[in-house]
Structure formats: structure tokens, C-alpha cells
Amino acid sequence: MKMRWLGTAALVGMLAGCGGNGDLAGNKDAVEDAAQEQADRFASEDFAGAYDMWIDSAKELMTRDEYVEFAKTCDLGGVPLEAEFVRFEGAAETNAVVRIGLGDFANSYQMKLEDGAWSWVPNDESLAAYSHDVDATVEAAKKAGSCD
């Protein structure tokens, strides 16, 4: 009985730390791991999983189902990507720049520490596109040449 109580107490102690930013602020490895997870989800066409890593404000622009429909319609993903930490932005070290690339080609992206996890910040161009319904987003992507 005593061991069960100690195990429960330890679990409650661990869960009490959840939801805060804990040791993740300023943790380069945690940023890079989260960026790689985002890249892996996208590359493996787990678009719902990639969406789940977005910052909350981006999720307000497009639903999970809409993003999955958009990504599948435009045949995104499918190419293995590599992520690397670049730098922190700001003294609190809760915003970071990462590079996602394929071979010698890479782009810089933002990650933000939000609700106890490093989250993906879609770039301004994507956010503007996601502010429309999914049909308009697909149409805009087709016009831009990024959707077949």
C-alpha cells in the first residue's frame, strides 16, 4: 500500500509540472527535436499530426480537417526533411529559429514555446493562405504553383 501511494505521489508531482514551460525554455535540443518531429510528420504525410504541433493562433485560421484536406489535395509531403536549431529570439528564449531542409536547400522557420511544448509557427505567407476556406486555399496554392 505504501509503495502504491509513493508511485501515485510521484505521478502527481510529475503532472503538476506539465503545462508550464519547465526546462524547455532555452533548451536547444528540445527545439531541434520538436522541429524534426514536425518535419517528420509532414514528410510522412501525417498532416493531422503536423497540424497538432501548430501554435494555437494558427489553428484558429484553419481546422485540422481543412488542413489535412488541403495538404492531401495538393500532394504535400513525401520527401524526408532535416531540421536544425539556429538560434533563440528574445531574452526569455521561448522563440526560436530553425532550418528545415533537403540536401543543400533549406528554409528558416519559427518555433514558439507554448503551453509546455515547442510549437510550429507557420510563416506569414502560409498564415495568409490559411485564413481562407480550404477551397480558396487550394486555388491560391494552384495559382502560386505549389499545388497540382
Protein Blocks (a to p, Z undefined) as FASTA:
>chain_A
ZZmmmmmmmmmmmmmmgoiamjmnoplklmmmmmmmmmmmmmnopaklmmmmpcfklmmm
pcfklmmmmmmmnogghiacddddfbdedjklpaccddddehjbccddddddeehiacdd
ddfklmmmmmpcfklmmmmmmmnopaZZ
